[in-house]
Amino acid sequence: MTDLAEALDIALNNDLQMICTPLIDVGRILASYQAVGKPAHCLPFLFEAYDQLSMIAGDVVVGTVSEAVQR
C-alpha cells in the first residue's frame, strides 16, 4: 500500500493524472479486502492486474502515459 501511495504522489507531482485513477482504484480494492480482514483474498485480482500495474509503474518512471494505460 505504501508503494501505491508513493506512485500516486509521483504521478500527482508530475501531472500524470491519467495514472492516478487506476492507482486509487487498486488502493481502494486492497483497502476493502484489508477492512474485512481478508487481504489474501485479493491475490487473484493482483495477479490479474499485474501487467497493467507494471505498465503504470513504467509510465511513472519515465514520466509519460503510454497508450496501453490510457485504455
C-alpha positions as CSV (number, residue, x, y, z in Angstrom):
1,M,0.0,0.0,0.0
2,T,2.9,2.3,0.7
3,D,4.3,1.7,-2.8
4,L,0.9,2.6,-4.3
5,A,0.8,5.8,-2.2
6,E,4.3,6.7,-3.4
7,A,3.4,6.0,-7.0
8,L,0.3,8.2,-6.7
9,D,2.3,11.0,-5.1
10,I,4.8,10.8,-8.0
11,A,2.0,10.8,-10.6
12,L,0.3,13.8,-9.0
13,N,3.5,15.8,-8.8
14,N,4.3,15.1,-12.4
15,D,1.0,15.9,-14.0
16,L,0.2,12.3,-14.8
17,Q,-3.5,12.4,-13.8
18,M,-4.4,9.5,-16.2
19,I,-2.3,7.2,-14.0
20,C,-3.9,8.4,-10.7
21,T,-7.3,6.9,-11.2
22,P,-6.1,3.3,-11.6
23,L,-3.7,3.6,-8.7
24,I,-6.5,5.0,-6.5
25,D,-8.8,2.2,-7.6
26,V,-6.2,-0.5,-6.8
27,G,-5.7,1.1,-3.4
28,R,-9.4,1.0,-2.7
29,I,-9.7,-2.6,-3.6
30,L,-6.8,-3.6,-1.4
31,A,-8.2,-1.5,1.5
32,S,-11.6,-3.1,1.1
33,Y,-10.1,-6.6,1.4
34,Q,-8.0,-5.4,4.4
35,A,-11.0,-3.8,6.1
36,V,-12.9,-7.2,6.2
37,G,-9.8,-9.0,7.4
38,K,-9.2,-11.0,4.2
39,P,-6.2,-9.3,2.4
40,A,-5.0,-12.6,0.9
41,H,-8.3,-12.9,-1.0
42,C,-7.2,-10.0,-3.3
43,L,-4.3,-12.0,-4.7
44,P,-6.3,-13.2,-7.8
45,F,-7.1,-9.6,-8.6
46,L,-3.5,-8.6,-8.1
47,F,-2.2,-11.4,-10.3
48,E,-4.7,-10.4,-13.0
49,A,-3.8,-6.8,-12.8
50,Y,0.0,-7.3,-12.7
51,D,0.7,-6.5,-16.3
52,Q,-1.3,-3.3,-16.1
53,L,0.3,-2.3,-12.8
54,S,3.7,-2.9,-14.3
55,M,2.9,-0.6,-17.3
56,I,1.7,2.1,-14.9
57,A,4.9,1.7,-12.9
58,G,6.9,2.1,-16.1
59,D,5.0,5.2,-17.0
60,V,5.6,6.7,-13.6
61,V,9.4,6.0,-14.0
62,V,9.6,7.6,-17.5
63,G,7.1,10.4,-16.8
64,T,4.7,9.6,-19.6
65,V,1.3,7.9,-20.0
66,S,1.5,5.1,-22.6
67,E,-1.3,4.3,-25.0
68,A,-1.9,0.9,-23.2
69,V,-2.5,2.7,-19.8
70,Q,-4.8,5.2,-21.5
71,R,-7.1,2.4,-22.5
